[in-house]
Amino acid sequence: MDNTVLEQPSNLETSNKSELLDITQHEIEALKTEYNLADAHTHQSQSESQKQIVNSLPNLWYTAEKKTQYECEQEFIEKFYTMHGQTTALKRKDEIYLVYAASISMHITATYLMQRGLSVGLIEPCFDNLHDLMKHMRVPLSPLDESLFTDPSTIYDNMVKHALGLDAIFIVDPNNPTGFSIFSDGTEAFMELVRFCKDYNKLLIMDFCFSAFIKVSGGARFDVYEILEGSQVSFIAMEDTGKTWPIQDAKCSTLQTSKNINDDVYNILTSVLLNVSPFILNMVTRYVEDSMKDDFASVRNVLDVNRELAINYLDGGLLRYCAPQIKSSVAWFEITDPNINADQLQETLRAHNVYVLPGKYFYWAHPERGQRFIRLALARNSDMFLGAMKVAAGVINELEK
């Protein structure tokens, strides 16, 4: 724990401002803050090899002008799914659809669920806009606690007990904010979930937007689509580039479904947009190639440094670091003092220009459980992050007195 002394020690702060309604509203406020550790977007500087990509942007622009939209899309899809080891998905690569943000993939999914009148069991905790987008579409939702998916020997029975009356099961893997992964010990757990969905005719929806961090953490992704296609289960799968590379929020999300619902989802997608910018696809493809060459070192290094800073300065006492199964671009801390909740701690840190997220929004069905946690974003320049940790540790030291 750092012993930095604040010039003006803070007591717990209570905001007079009307309560913000979701994580994104907090993240918008955090953009005004000196130490923004709220959103999980990538704000770190470029690596040396990434600087070369930036220097080549004019060439990438003109190259994109000379290619067809289809050529840009196919090159990105081929490189992106190959990088992830998802070669089975490429057998249907003309049915991999590209949109400009993961939230658009989720909007299309929520529209499909609404049109079909389907009820959904959504993993808890998870990023709250998954819940919010479905709620706005009047999709009936039930929470499925993350713990239901941890033991391969009980997953099937857990789903029979908790999800039999639902039409769809929605998981996030790796999960944001906890770093849980159903694939942490192999494919058995996931195959049991697929078996349940196939046996009881459930739609399986998967958010793989943080999946790059499996490789960033030194692991390798299993070919998920081989399992899905082989089982003939109904599925929707989303992937994303947005949380991986520091490219000023230029990004691309992908959406693929099982063959039996592909046409229905495609008809929704075409009502939303025509295409992702070919220039953006050309640029993001170069970042994919860069990480394939350096084995994600440029992404991993800054996250590893900042994660260790967070643990060294904050873990122990008031906060306990929750070790993830997959190390991603966020850190999840439990508040150990029952007299201090996440809202109070967040407001106190915010008063000293350190903005973190309270956990209650991730626990979308049980916000009181989330009051025991805060989330920190790690994808920041390490000198800025170090300054934030020193200030945060000083605030926490005062609270512990």
KAPE-V824224 format. One record per pair of residues at least 4 apart in sequence whose ideal C-beta (glycine too) atoms are under 6 Angstrom apart, sorted by the first residue. I is the first residue (numbers start at 0). J is the second residue. D is the distance in Angstrom with one decimal. If there is no record, write none. Layout:
I & J & D
I & J & D
This chain:
0 & 315 & 5.9
0 & 316 & 5.9
0 & 392 & 5.9
1 & 312 & 4.9
1 & 389 & 5.6
1 & 392 & 3.6
3 & 389 & 4.9
3 & 392 & 6.0
3 & 393 & 3.8
5 & 393 & 4.7
8 & 397 & 4.4
9 & 347 & 5.3
9 & 350 & 5.7
9 & 394 & 5.8
11 & 343 & 4.6
11 & 347 & 5.4
12 & 346 & 4.1
12 & 347 & 4.8
12 & 350 & 4.9
14 & 346 & 5.2
19 & 24 & 4.0
19 & 25 & 5.3
20 & 24 & 5.7
21 & 127 & 5.4
21 & 131 & 6.0
22 & 127 & 5.1
22 & 360 & 4.7
25 & 37 & 5.7
25 & 356 & 5.9
26 & 37 & 4.7
26 & 38 & 4.0
29 & 35 & 4.4
29 & 37 & 3.5
29 & 354 & 3.8
32 & 352 & 5.4
32 & 354 & 4.3
33 & 352 & 4.2
34 & 352 & 5.5
34 & 353 & 4.4
34 & 387 & 3.7
35 & 354 & 5.3
36 & 355 & 5.2
36 & 375 & 4.7
36 & 376 & 4.9
36 & 387 & 5.9
37 & 354 & 4.8
37 & 356 & 5.3
39 & 242 & 5.6
39 & 328 & 5.4
39 & 329 & 5.3
39 & 376 & 4.9
41 & 245 & 4.1
41 & 378 & 4.4
42 & 379 & 5.3
43 & 245 & 5.1
43 & 301 & 4.9
43 & 378 & 5.5
43 & 379 & 5.8
43 & 380 & 5.3
44 & 380 & 5.6
45 & 49 & 3.9
45 & 50 & 4.7
45 & 53 & 6.0
46 & 297 & 3.6
48 & 289 & 5.3
52 & 285 & 4.8
55 & 59 & 5.7
59 & 281 & 4.9
59 & 282 & 5.3
60 & 278 & 5.5
63 & 277 & 4.3
63 & 278 & 4.4
63 & 281 & 4.3
66 & 70 & 4.3
66 & 71 & 5.2
68 & 274 & 5.5
68 & 277 & 5.6
71 & 277 & 4.1
71 & 280 & 4.4
71 & 281 & 5.8
72 & 97 & 5.8
74 & 284 & 5.7
75 & 79 & 5.7
75 & 280 & 4.6
75 & 284 & 4.8
76 & 92 & 5.2
76 & 95 & 5.3
78 & 284 & 5.3
78 & 287 & 4.8
79 & 287 & 5.6
80 & 85 & 4.5
80 & 88 & 5.1
80 & 89 & 5.3
82 & 287 & 5.4
82 & 291 & 5.3
83 & 220 & 5.4
84 & 220 & 4.9
85 & 222 & 6.0
85 & 224 & 5.4
87 & 222 & 5.3
87 & 224 & 4.0
87 & 225 & 4.1
87 & 228 & 5.8
88 & 224 & 4.1
94 & 261 & 5.5
95 & 253 & 5.5
95 & 255 & 4.9
96 & 254 & 4.6
96 & 268 & 5.4
97 & 251 & 5.6
97 & 253 & 5.9
97 & 275 & 4.8
98 & 103 & 4.1
98 & 104 & 5.5
98 & 252 & 5.1
99 & 275 & 5.0
100 & 252 & 5.7
101 & 208 & 4.9
101 & 239 & 4.2
101 & 252 & 4.3
104 & 237 & 4.3
104 & 252 & 4.7
104 & 254 & 4.6
105 & 132 & 5.1
106 & 132 & 5.8
107 & 267 & 5.1
107 & 268 & 5.4
108 & 235 & 5.5
109 & 132 & 4.6
109 & 133 & 4.8
109 & 136 & 4.4
110 & 267 & 5.0
111 & 264 & 5.5
111 & 267 & 5.8
112 & 117 & 4.6
112 & 138 & 4.7
113 & 136 & 4.0
113 & 138 & 5.6
117 & 166 & 3.9
117 & 167 & 5.3
118 & 139 & 4.1
118 & 165 & 5.0
118 & 166 & 4.9
119 & 138 & 5.7
119 & 140 & 5.5
119 & 167 & 4.6
119 & 169 & 5.4
120 & 141 & 5.0
120 & 143 & 4.4
120 & 162 & 4.6
120 & 165 & 4.4
120 & 168 & 5.2
121 & 140 & 5.6
121 & 169 & 4.6
122 & 143 & 5.5
122 & 145 & 5.8
122 & 170 & 4.9
122 & 171 & 5.7
123 & 142 & 4.1
123 & 144 & 5.8
123 & 364 & 5.5
124 & 361 & 3.7
124 & 362 & 4.9
125 & 129 & 5.6
125 & 171 & 4.9
126 & 175 & 5.0
127 & 131 & 5.8
127 & 360 & 4.4
127 & 363 & 5.3
128 & 132 & 5.9
130 & 134 & 5.9
130 & 363 & 4.1
133 & 138 & 3.9
133 & 140 & 5.9
142 & 364 & 3.8
143 & 147 & 5.5
145 & 179 & 5.4
147 & 157 & 4.3
148 & 154 & 6.0
148 & 181 & 5.2
151 & 187 & 4.2
151 & 188 & 4.2
151 & 191 & 5.4
153 & 157 & 5.3
154 & 188 & 5.7
154 & 191 & 4.3
154 & 192 & 5.6
155 & 191 & 5.0
155 & 195 & 5.1
157 & 161 & 5.9
158 & 162 & 4.5
158 & 195 & 4.3
159 & 163 & 5.4
162 & 168 & 5.8
167 & 202 & 3.9
167 & 204 & 5.7
168 & 201 & 5.6
168 & 203 & 5.6
169 & 204 & 4.2
170 & 205 & 5.8
171 & 206 & 4.3
172 & 180 & 5.3
172 & 181 & 5.4
173 & 178 & 5.6
173 & 180 & 4.6
173 & 209 & 4.7
173 & 212 & 6.0
173 & 325 & 3.9
173 & 327 & 5.8
174 & 179 & 4.3
175 & 209 & 5.6
176 & 329 & 5.4
176 & 331 & 4.8
176 & 361 & 5.5
176 & 374 & 4.5
177 & 331 & 5.7
178 & 323 & 2.2
178 & 324 & 5.5
178 & 325 & 4.8
178 & 327 & 5.5
179 & 324 & 5.6
180 & 324 & 5.0
180 & 325 & 4.8
181 & 188 & 4.8
181 & 189 & 5.0
182 & 189 & 6.0
182 & 221 & 5.8
183 & 324 & 4.2
186 & 190 & 5.5
186 & 221 & 5.2
193 & 230 & 5.0
193 & 232 & 5.3
196 & 201 & 4.0
196 & 203 & 4.5
196 & 232 & 5.0
197 & 230 & 5.3
197 & 232 & 4.5
202 & 233 & 4.7
203 & 232 & 5.6
203 & 234 & 4.6
204 & 235 & 4.7
205 & 236 & 4.8
206 & 237 & 5.2
207 & 238 & 4.8
208 & 239 & 3.8
209 & 327 & 5.3
211 & 243 & 4.5
212 & 216 & 5.8
212 & 325 & 5.5
212 & 327 & 4.1
213 & 218 & 4.6
213 & 220 & 5.2
213 & 325 & 5.7
214 & 295 & 5.6
215 & 295 & 4.7
215 & 298 & 5.2
215 & 299 & 5.0
216 & 325 & 5.5
216 & 326 & 4.6
224 & 228 & 5.8
225 & 229 & 6.0
227 & 234 & 5.1
233 & 257 & 4.9
233 & 259 & 5.9
233 & 260 & 6.0
234 & 257 & 4.8
235 & 256 & 4.9
236 & 255 & 5.2
237 & 254 & 5.7
238 & 253 & 4.6
239 & 252 & 4.5
240 & 250 & 4.8
240 & 251 & 5.3
240 & 283 & 5.4
241 & 250 & 3.8
242 & 328 & 5.8
244 & 286 & 4.4
249 & 279 & 5.0
251 & 275 & 5.3
251 & 283 & 5.6
256 & 260 & 5.0
256 & 261 & 5.0
256 & 264 & 5.0
260 & 264 & 5.7
261 & 265 & 6.0
275 & 279 & 5.9
275 & 280 & 5.8
290 & 295 & 4.9
293 & 297 & 5.8
295 & 299 & 5.2
296 & 300 & 5.8
299 & 303 & 5.8
302 & 306 & 5.9
302 & 328 & 5.8
302 & 377 & 5.0
304 & 381 & 4.9
305 & 377 & 4.4
305 & 381 & 5.8
305 & 384 & 4.6
306 & 377 & 5.7
307 & 311 & 6.0
308 & 384 & 5.9
308 & 385 & 5.8
308 & 388 & 5.1
309 & 313 & 5.5
309 & 330 & 4.9
309 & 375 & 5.8
310 & 314 & 4.6
310 & 320 & 5.1
312 & 388 & 3.9
312 & 392 & 4.3
313 & 318 & 4.8
314 & 320 & 4.2
316 & 399 & 5.4
317 & 336 & 5.6
317 & 395 & 5.1
317 & 399 & 5.5
318 & 332 & 4.4
319 & 333 & 4.6
319 & 335 & 5.5
320 & 332 & 5.8
321 & 331 & 4.5
321 & 333 & 5.7
328 & 377 & 5.1
328 & 378 & 4.5
329 & 374 & 5.4
329 & 376 & 5.6
330 & 375 & 4.6
330 & 377 & 5.9
331 & 374 & 5.6
332 & 373 & 5.3
333 & 371 & 5.7
333 & 372 & 5.6
334 & 339 & 5.8
334 & 371 & 5.3
339 & 343 & 5.5
339 & 344 & 5.7
340 & 370 & 4.0
341 & 345 & 5.9
341 & 357 & 3.5
341 & 358 & 5.0
341 & 359 & 6.0
341 & 370 & 4.8
341 & 373 & 5.3
342 & 357 & 5.2
345 & 349 & 6.0
345 & 355 & 5.7
345 & 357 & 4.6
347 & 394 & 5.9
348 & 353 & 4.3
348 & 355 & 5.8
348 & 391 & 5.8
348 & 394 & 5.7
349 & 354 & 5.5
351 & 390 & 5.3
351 & 394 & 5.5
353 & 387 & 5.3
353 & 390 & 5.4
353 & 391 & 5.0
355 & 373 & 4.9
355 & 375 & 5.3
356 & 374 & 4.5
358 & 369 & 3.5
358 & 372 & 3.1
358 & 373 & 6.0
359 & 366 & 3.9
359 & 369 & 3.7
359 & 370 & 5.3
361 & 369 & 5.4
362 & 366 & 5.4
362 & 368 & 4.6
362 & 369 & 3.5
379 & 383 & 5.4
379 & 384 & 4.6
388 & 392 & 6.0
